[in-house]
Amino acid sequence: MTSHRLFALLLALCLSAGAASARPQGNSIRGKVRDSLGKNVGQIIIQLETGNGVPVNVVVANNEGDFYFGGLSETSYILVISSPEYEPISEHVDFVRNVGPDDPGARRTVEITLVRKGEGSGAPALSNRTVTGQNVPKAAREALDRALKLAKENKQQESLTALEEAVKAYPDYFDAHFLRGHTLMQLGRFNEAVAAFEEARRINPKDDRVYQAFGQLLMQQRKYALASQVYAEAARLNPTDPGILLMRAQALIEHATVINPATSKEAAREREAAFNLAEKELTKAFDLSGKKLAAVHLQLARLYEKRGERTRAADELEAYLKMSPGLKNADAIREAIKVLRQPANTK
């Protein structure tokens, strides 16, 4: 199936499912990632964990270093970044109270500063992200700049209005459609977000970030199997990015987790196949990163624990700790390792 047909199929499935258009509920975290010189760091993987080290979600910061986690119900979370280019970092984020499914919750804004490892240079820009013929009018550029400024001030609705001005001034403005999709997704307006991402895909069908964004949207809707297919297309377009494989593996793990193997032999086989493919993608991501992507060990630990392989899960958590010595939740992870190494009949 071609990438165009895949996206069109998923677009139809997403819209026909009646994705929620209500405003997002729960606590939320909005953040910005910069380097030690104050420059925005885009396309960096941010892992969200609970206060006791349980993985919750993974996102990729946009080109401006902005990221967002929504629908959070607990009071304590940890943001973890483990990149081949930067020193590992973890940041605690706390809320006053737990929230229910109908509670809009509270918002926290986080600024994260990364320190580069040595003198290493970043990965080269990918040619498939180049949009040819983008002679953007001044009015459209100014509207986009205004939208980015408003987003930094947590004024999402005003930012969205500015982005709409940008696409009105220049209908083929890739960046404006792409950022508009992200903003709509953060506002919980999923149907409109899909349409915005489809416009971005129409303008540049070879940009893997469109598929990454759509995968994130599907993950929020708990459509894990579809998300894994979209991430696979993103990986095909950008075969050098280990983060895409990491996100696909997470989608596969979540897909396997919601399958009840006791219902049928087919369900049991599907669950095991999803776990096996996730394991394969994680191994590939680790090799692709030069064996520096610590988050792979964390996801492997989740996979093995859910599959009942407690010793292997403990081994992966120990490897994760070894690669990320500065983690603030290291004690909680050590406690989890201790529990995993106990005999199965020990409470």
VOPAGU-2260 file (C-alpha; in pm, 1 decimal, decimal comma):
REM VOPAGU-2260
SITE   aa  ch    i         X         Y         Z
SITE  MET   A    0       0,0       0,0       0,0
SITE  THR   A    1     137,8     343,2     -94,1
SITE  SER   A    2     191,9     606,0     175,8
SITE  HIS   A    3     -86,0     819,9      25,0
SITE  ARG   A    4    -338,9     536,6      38,5
SITE  LEU   A    5    -227,5     442,5     390,2
SITE  PHE   A    6    -276,7     797,6     514,0
SITE  ALA   A    7    -613,1     828,1     337,3
SITE  LEU   A    8    -732,3     501,3     492,7
SITE  LEU   A    9    -625,0     603,6     839,9
SITE  LEU   A   10    -780,6     946,6     790,1
SITE  ALA   A   11   -1114,1     783,3     708,4
SITE  LEU   A   12   -1090,3     543,7    1001,9
SITE  CYS   A   13   -1003,8     824,9    1240,1
SITE  LEU   A   14   -1289,7    1044,8    1127,5
SITE  SER   A   15   -1545,9     764,6    1116,1
SITE  ALA   A   16   -1459,4     664,2    1470,9
SITE  GLY   A   17   -1594,0     996,9    1594,6
SITE  ALA   A   18   -1279,6    1113,5    1768,1
SITE  ALA   A   19   -1352,4    1326,1    2071,3
SITE  SER   A   20   -1378,5    1696,2    2000,2
SITE  ALA   A   21   -1424,2    1804,0    2358,1
SITE  ARG   A   22   -1152,3    2000,4    2531,3
SITE  PRO   A   23    -873,0    1788,6    2680,8
SITE  GLN   A   24    -915,3    1680,9    3042,9
SITE  GLY   A   25    -664,6    1605,1    3316,4
SITE  ASN   A   26    -340,6    1768,4    3419,9
SITE  SER   A   27    -100,7    1873,7    3144,9
SITE  ILE   A   28     267,8    1950,9    3098,5
SITE  ARG   A   29     394,3    2191,5    2835,9
SITE  GLY   A   30     766,5    2234,1    2790,5
SITE  LYS   A   31    1052,6    2378,6    2592,1
SITE  VAL   A   32    1390,5    2214,0    2524,8
SITE  ARG   A   33    1698,8    2431,4    2470,4
SITE  ASP   A   34    2072,9    2372,3    2465,5
SITE  SER   A   35    2327,9    2541,6    2691,1
SITE  LEU   A   36    2353,4    2831,5    2442,9
SITE  GLY   A   37    1981,6    2899,6    2464,2
SITE  LYS   A   38    1902,3    2760,1    2118,9
SITE  ASN   A   39    1585,5    2555,8    2072,0
SITE  VAL   A   40    1643,7    2181,4    2038,3
SITE  GLY   A   41    1386,2    2020,8    1810,5
SITE  GLN   A   42    1307,1    1658,2    1724,7
SITE  ILE   A   43    1429,5    1531,7    2063,3
SITE  ILE   A   44    1259,0    1238,9    2238,7
SITE  ILE   A   45    1097,3    1310,4    2576,6
SITE  GLN   A   46     991,1    1015,5    2792,5
SITE  LEU   A   47     720,1    1074,9    3054,1
SITE  GLU   A   48     718,9     853,1    3363,0
SITE  THR   A   49     517,9     848,5    3682,2
SITE  GLY   A   50     692,5     950,1    4001,5
SITE  ASN   A   51     782,8     587,5    4071,0
SITE  GLY   A   52     939,2     529,4    3729,6
SITE  VAL   A   53     652,0     369,4    3537,1
SITE  PRO   A   54     655,7     477,0    3167,4
SITE  VAL   A   55     348,8     676,9    3060,9
SITE  ASN   A   56     414,0     820,3    2715,1
SITE  VAL   A   57     679,4     931,5    2468,7
SITE  VAL   A   58     667,1    1241,2    2246,2
SITE  VAL   A   59     906,6    1417,7    2014,0
SITE  ALA   A   60     961,9    1792,6    2052,6
SITE  ASN   A   61     873,0    1996,0    1744,6
SITE  ASN   A   62    1124,9    2203,2    1550,1
SITE  GLU   A   63    1103,5    2481,8    1808,5
SITE  GLY   A   64    1173,9    2243,6    2098,6
SITE  ASP   A   65     813,3    2251,9    2222,7
SITE  PHE   A   66     642,0    1944,9    2363,9
SITE  TYR   A   67     318,3    1861,0    2542,0
SITE  PHE   A   68     168,5    1585,2    2758,2
SITE  GLY   A   69    -203,3    1592,8    2838,3
SITE  GLY   A   70    -469,2    1382,8    3005,2
SITE  LEU   A   71    -258,8    1321,3    3317,3
SITE  SER   A   72    -433,2    1208,7    3635,5
SITE  GLU   A   73    -153,2    1156,5    3890,2
SITE  THR   A   74      29,3    1415,6    4102,0
SITE  SER   A   75     393,0    1324,9    4031,6
SITE  TYR   A   76     572,6    1279,1    3699,1
SITE  ILE   A   77     926,9    1271,8    3564,4
SITE  LEU   A   78    1043,2    1396,9    3223,4
SITE  VAL   A   79    1341,9    1197,4    3096,3
SITE  ILE   A   80    1564,1    1276,9    2798,6
SITE  SER   A   81    1834,3    1033,0    2696,5
SITE  SER   A   82    1992,9    1134,0    2365,8
SITE  PRO   A   83    2314,4    1023,0    2193,6
SITE  GLU   A   84    2411,6    1389,1    2156,3
SITE  TYR   A   85    2335,6    1522,8    2505,3
SITE  GLU   A   86    2391,4    1431,6    2867,2
SITE  PRO   A   87    2092,2    1244,1    3016,6
SITE  ILE   A   88    1852,9    1455,4    3220,1
SITE  SER   A   89    1539,8    1403,1    3427,7
SITE  GLU   A   90    1300,3    1669,4    3552,3
SITE  HIS   A   91    1033,1    1625,2    3820,6
SITE  VAL   A   92     690,9    1781,1    3767,0
SITE  ASP   A   93     437,3    1780,0    4050,3
SITE  PHE   A   94      67,8    1864,3    4069,1
SITE  VAL   A   95    -137,7    1951,8    4373,8
SITE  ARG   A   96    -398,8    1677,2    4337,6
SITE  ASN   A   97    -517,4    1378,8    4138,1
SITE  VAL   A   98    -789,0    1452,5    3882,1
SITE  GLY   A   99   -1074,7    1250,7    3738,3
SITE  PRO   A  100   -1176,5    1198,6    3374,0
SITE  ASP   A  101   -1406,5    1504,5    3374,3
SITE  ASP   A  102   -1169,0    1742,6    3551,5
SITE  PRO   A  103    -975,5    1996,6    3338,6
SITE  GLY   A  104    -688,4    1975,2    3589,5
SITE  ALA   A  105    -385,4    2202,3    3613,6
SITE  ARG   A  106    -105,6    2296,7    3374,8
SITE  ARG   A  107     267,9    2302,8    3437,7
SITE  THR   A  108     527,8    2470,3    3215,0
SITE  VAL   A  109     883,3    2331,9    3213,3
SITE  GLU   A  110    1206,8    2467,3    3066,4
SITE  ILE   A  111    1471,6    2199,1    3002,1
SITE  THR   A  112    1835,5    2279,6    2923,2
SITE  LEU   A  113    2048,8    2010,7    2758,4
SITE  VAL   A  114    2428,1    1990,5    2772,4
SITE  ARG   A  115    2592,1    1849,9    2460,3
SITE  LYS   A  116    2832,6    1557,4    2494,5
SITE  GLY   A  117    3181,9    1664,6    2387,6
SITE  GLU   A  118    3220,7    1835,3    2052,4
SITE  GLY   A  119    2994,4    1600,1    1854,9
SITE  SER   A  120    2782,1    1750,1    1580,4
SITE  GLY   A  121    2415,1    1680,3    1532,1
SITE  ALA   A  122    2265,4    1458,0    1267,4
SITE  PRO   A  123    2242,7    1616,1     920,8
SITE  ALA   A  124    1909,6    1747,4     799,3
SITE  LEU   A  125    1718,6    1498,9     587,2
SITE  SER   A  126    1648,2    1586,5     225,6
SITE  ASN   A  127    1297,3    1439,9     238,8
SITE  ARG   A  128    1198,1    1721,1     474,6
SITE  THR   A  129    1275,5    1990,7     218,5
SITE  VAL   A  130     965,7    2155,9      76,4
SITE  THR   A  131    1040,2    2287,3    -270,1
SITE  GLY   A  132     877,1    2600,3    -407,4
SITE  GLN   A  133     786,1    2747,8     -67,8
SITE  ASN   A  134     800,4    3117,0    -156,9
SITE  VAL   A  135     623,9    3223,4     162,1
SITE  PRO   A  136     473,9    3574,3     160,6
SITE  LYS   A  137     577,4    3814,2     432,9
SITE  ALA   A  138     227,3    3822,0     584,6
SITE  ALA   A  139     224,7    3444,1     623,6
SITE  ARG   A  140     572,0    3437,3     783,5
SITE  GLU   A  141     476,3    3711,5    1027,7
SITE  ALA   A  142     157,4    3526,5    1122,2
SITE  LEU   A  143     357,9    3208,2    1187,2
SITE  ASP   A  144     610,3    3394,8    1400,8
SITE  ARG   A  145     324,7    3545,7    1599,3
SITE  ALA   A  146     171,2    3202,0    1645,4
SITE  LEU   A  147     497,8    3062,4    1783,6
SITE  LYS   A  148     527,5    3352,5    2025,8
SITE  LEU   A  149     170,7    3303,9    2148,2
SITE  ALA   A  150     230,4    2930,2    2189,5
SITE  LYS   A  151     528,5    3003,0    2413,8
SITE  GLU   A  152     292,9    3214,5    2626,4
SITE  ASN   A  153      51,8    2918,1    2653,1
SITE  LYS   A  154    -209,7    3104,7    2448,7
SITE  GLN   A  155    -317,2    2811,9    2233,9
SITE  GLN   A  156    -637,8    2955,0    2092,7
SITE  GLU   A  157    -470,0    3281,9    1996,0
SITE  SER   A  158    -181,6    3085,1    1842,0
SITE  LEU   A  159    -430,9    2879,2    1641,9
SITE  THR   A  160    -592,5    3197,0    1508,7
SITE  ALA   A  161    -254,3    3324,3    1392,8
SITE  LEU   A  162    -179,2    2991,5    1221,2
SITE  GLU   A  163    -511,5    3012,5    1039,3
SITE  GLU   A  164    -409,9    3358,0     919,4
SITE  ALA   A  165     -82,4    3210,5     792,2
SITE  VAL   A  166    -249,8    2935,5     586,6
SITE  LYS   A  167    -505,1    3182,9     454,1
SITE  ALA   A  168    -223,9    3408,2     336,4
SITE  TYR   A  169     -38,1    3112,0     185,7
SITE  PRO   A  170    -246,8    2791,7     148,4
SITE  ASP   A  171      60,6    2574,3      75,6
SITE  TYR   A  172     249,9    2681,0     389,1
SITE  PHE   A  173     376,4    2344,6     518,0
SITE  ASP   A  174     503,8    2464,7     857,1
SITE  ALA   A  175     178,2    2646,7     931,5
SITE  HIS   A  176     -38,4    2342,8     851,9
SITE  PHE   A  177     193,7    2116,0    1049,9
SITE  LEU   A  178     197,3    2339,1    1358,9
SITE  ARG   A  179    -176,0    2395,7    1327,1
SITE  GLY   A  180    -226,0    2019,7    1342,7
SITE  HIS   A  181     -21,2    1997,7    1661,6
SITE  THR   A  182    -211,6    2284,1    1821,8
SITE  LEU   A  183    -548,6    2131,6    1734,8
SITE  MET   A  184    -432,6    1798,1    1872,7
SITE  GLN   A  185    -331,3    1962,8    2199,9
SITE  LEU   A  186    -675,3    2124,0    2217,9
SITE  GLY   A  187    -837,6    1783,1    2173,1
SITE  ARG   A  188    -985,8    1875,1    1834,3
SITE  PHE   A  189    -866,8    1553,5    1674,3
SITE  ASN   A  190   -1075,7    1555,7    1356,5
SITE  GLU   A  191    -948,9    1902,1    1264,9
SITE  ALA   A  192    -594,1    1801,6    1356,9
SITE  VAL   A  193    -608,5    1508,9    1115,5
SITE  ALA   A  194    -728,0    1741,0     838,8
SITE  ALA   A  195    -442,2    1984,0     909,0
SITE  PHE   A  196    -184,9    1704,5     901,2
SITE  GLU   A  197    -334,8    1580,7     573,4
SITE  GLU   A  198    -278,7    1927,9     424,5
SITE  ALA   A  199      84,0    1915,7     541,2
SITE  ARG   A  200     118,1    1567,2     388,9
SITE  ARG   A  201     -30,6    1689,2      62,4
SITE  ILE   A  202     233,9    1961,9      40,6
SITE  ASN   A  203     523,5    1732,7     131,3
SITE  PRO   A  204     431,6    1362,3     135,2
SITE  LYS   A  205     791,8    1265,1     215,1
SITE  ASP   A  206     814,0    1440,2     551,6
SITE  ASP   A  207     825,8    1173,5     823,7
SITE  ARG   A  208     723,2    1422,3    1093,4
SITE  VAL   A  209     367,9    1429,6     957,4
SITE  TYR   A  210     338,0    1056,6    1014,9
SITE  GLN   A  211     501,4    1086,7    1356,9
SITE  ALA   A  212     245,2    1348,8    1455,0
SITE  PHE   A  213     -42,1    1138,2    1326,4
SITE  GLY   A  214      97,0     843,6    1520,7
SITE  GLN   A  215      93,6    1051,6    1838,9
SITE  LEU   A  216    -268,3    1145,2    1772,1
SITE  LEU   A  217    -364,5     779,3    1729,8
SITE  MET   A  218    -180,6     690,7    2051,4
SITE  GLN   A  219    -389,4     947,9    2237,7
SITE  GLN   A  220    -699,1     781,1    2094,8
SITE  ARG   A  221    -566,9     438,9    2204,3
SITE  LYS   A  222    -562,1     317,3    1842,7
SITE  TYR   A  223    -231,8     143,1    1896,0
SITE  ALA   A  224    -236,3     -95,5    1598,8
SITE  LEU   A  225    -300,0     191,4    1356,5
SITE  ALA   A  226     -34,0     400,7    1528,6
SITE  SER   A  227     223,0     126,3    1474,4
SITE  GLN   A  228     143,6     125,8    1100,0
SITE  VAL   A  229     182,7     502,3    1077,2
SITE  TYR   A  230     513,9     493,3    1264,6
SITE  ALA   A  231     629,3     222,5    1022,8
SITE  GLU   A  232     570,8     463,3     734,1
SITE  ALA   A  233     759,1     738,2     921,2
SITE  ALA   A  234    1050,4     496,3     969,8
SITE  ARG   A  235    1048,3     413,8     598,0
SITE  LEU   A  236    1074,3     783,5     514,1
SITE  ASN   A  237    1340,0     846,4     778,1
SITE  PRO   A  238    1535,0     523,2     830,5
SITE  THR   A  239    1813,5     692,3    1029,8
SITE  ASP   A  240    1604,1     808,9    1327,9
SITE  PRO   A  241    1598,3     557,0    1616,4
SITE  GLY   A  242    1330,5     759,7    1794,0
SITE  ILE   A  243    1068,5     660,7    1538,5
SITE  LEU   A  244    1137,6     292,2    1597,8
SITE  LEU   A  245    1117,0     355,8    1971,5
SITE  MET   A  246     772,1     510,7    1931,8
SITE  ARG   A  247     655,8     228,7    1706,2
SITE  ALA   A  248     770,9     -25,1    1962,6
SITE  GLN   A  249     576,1     154,9    2233,2
SITE  ALA   A  250     262,8     142,9    2015,8
SITE  LEU   A  251     313,0    -229,4    1959,1
SITE  ILE   A  252     361,2    -292,9    2331,0
SITE  GLU   A  253      41,8    -103,9    2412,0
SITE  HIS   A  254    -142,9    -293,0    2137,2
SITE  ALA   A  255     -26,6    -626,5    2277,4
SITE  THR   A  256    -117,9    -523,8    2631,0
SITE  VAL   A  257    -485,7    -461,8    2549,1
SITE  ILE   A  258    -523,2    -803,4    2383,2
SITE  ASN   A  259    -661,3   -1076,3    2608,5
SITE  PRO   A  260    -476,9   -1395,3    2503,1
SITE  ALA   A  261    -734,4   -1610,1    2681,9
SITE  THR   A  262   -1012,2   -1519,8    2437,3
SITE  SER   A  263    -876,7   -1726,2    2146,7
SITE  LYS   A  264    -565,6   -1878,8    1993,6
SITE  GLU   A  265    -568,9   -1605,7    1730,6
SITE  ALA   A  266    -565,0   -1336,5    2000,6
SITE  ALA   A  267    -275,2   -1508,2    2176,5
SITE  ARG   A  268     -79,6   -1527,1    1850,4
SITE  GLU   A  269    -151,8   -1162,3    1768,4
SITE  ARG   A  270     -35,5   -1055,5    2113,7
SITE  GLU   A  271     288,1   -1250,9    2089,1
SITE  ALA   A  272     351,9   -1126,6    1734,6
SITE  ALA   A  273     314,7    -765,9    1852,0
SITE  PHE   A  274     556,0    -825,0    2139,8
SITE  ASN   A  275     808,6    -991,2    1907,9
SITE  LEU   A  276     791,7    -708,5    1654,3
SITE  ALA   A  277     830,0    -450,1    1932,4
SITE  GLU   A  278    1138,4    -632,2    2058,7
SITE  LYS   A  279    1282,4    -636,0    1706,8
SITE  GLU   A  280    1218,7    -262,2    1659,1
SITE  LEU   A  281    1375,1    -177,3    1994,1
SITE  THR   A  282    1687,0    -377,8    1914,0
SITE  LYS   A  283    1713,1    -200,4    1579,1
SITE  ALA   A  284    1662,3     140,4    1743,3
SITE  PHE   A  285    1938,4      68,3    1993,4
SITE  ASP   A  286    2182,8     -33,9    1720,1
SITE  LEU   A  287    2084,7     265,8    1507,8
SITE  SER   A  288    2160,0     500,8    1798,6
SITE  GLY   A  289    2509,0     358,6    1838,6
SITE  LYS   A  290    2386,6     175,3    2149,7
SITE  LYS   A  291    2330,4     509,1    2324,2
SITE  LEU   A  292    1950,4     533,8    2342,8
SITE  ALA   A  293    1884,9     442,8    2706,0
SITE  ALA   A  294    1506,6     460,1    2669,4
SITE  VAL   A  295    1524,4     135,5    2470,1
SITE  HIS   A  296    1614,6     -50,9    2789,4
SITE  LEU   A  297    1316,4     102,4    2966,0
SITE  GLN   A  298    1075,6      -9,8    2693,8
SITE  LEU   A  299    1231,1    -357,4    2683,5
SITE  ALA   A  300    1178,1    -379,9    3057,3
SITE  ARG   A  301     809,4    -298,8    3007,0
SITE  LEU   A  302     784,6    -557,1    2731,3
SITE  TYR   A  303     948,5    -838,7    2927,6
SITE  GLU   A  304     750,9    -760,7    3243,6
SITE  LYS   A  305     422,2    -774,2    3053,0
SITE  ARG   A  306     531,2   -1100,0    2890,4
SITE  GLY   A  307     610,1   -1247,1    3232,0
SITE  GLU   A  308     989,1   -1252,2    3186,0
SITE  ARG   A  309    1069,6   -1084,0    3514,6
SITE  THR   A  310    1444,6   -1155,8    3521,5
SITE  ARG   A  311    1495,1   -1010,2    3175,3
SITE  ALA   A  312    1288,0    -706,1    3275,3
SITE  ALA   A  313    1511,5    -653,2    3579,1
SITE  ASP   A  314    1822,5    -685,9    3361,6
SITE  GLU   A  315    1693,4    -416,2    3127,3
SITE  LEU   A  316    1615,7    -179,7    3414,2
SITE  GLU   A  317    1969,6    -228,8    3545,7
SITE  ALA   A  318    2107,0    -147,8    3199,8
SITE  TYR   A  319    1884,8     162,1    3191,5
SITE  LEU   A  320    2023,9     278,4    3525,8
SITE  LYS   A  321    2379,0     217,5    3411,2
SITE  MET   A  322    2327,4     434,4    3103,6
SITE  SER   A  323    2139,1     704,9    3297,2
SITE  PRO   A  324    2329,4     751,8    3624,9
SITE  GLY   A  325    2179,0    1093,7    3699,7
SITE  LEU   A  326    1815,7     984,6    3721,2
SITE  LYS   A  327    1626,8    1133,2    4014,0
SITE  ASN   A  328    1401,0     828,8    4034,1
SITE  ALA   A  329    1691,8     583,5    4050,0
SITE  ASP   A  330    1586,0     455,2    4393,8
SITE  ALA   A  331    1236,8     374,6    4267,2
SITE  ILE   A  332    1383,3     184,5    3972,7
SITE  ARG   A  333    1612,9     -10,8    4204,0
SITE  GLU   A  334    1311,4    -103,4    4413,0
SITE  ALA   A  335    1131,4    -220,9    4099,4
SITE  ILE   A  336    1434,6    -433,4    4010,7
SITE  LYS   A  337    1429,5    -585,5    4358,9
SITE  VAL   A  338    1061,0    -676,5    4322,3
SITE  LEU   A  339    1115,6    -825,2    3977,6
SITE  ARG   A  340    1395,9   -1047,6    4107,3
SITE  GLN   A  341    1183,0   -1188,9    4387,3
SITE  PRO   A  342    1032,9   -1535,4    4336,3
SITE  ALA   A  343     697,8   -1522,5    4158,2
SITE  ASN   A  344     509,2   -1644,1    4467,9
SITE  THR   A  345     658,3   -1373,4    4691,1
SITE  LYS   A  346     423,6   -1086,7    4766,3
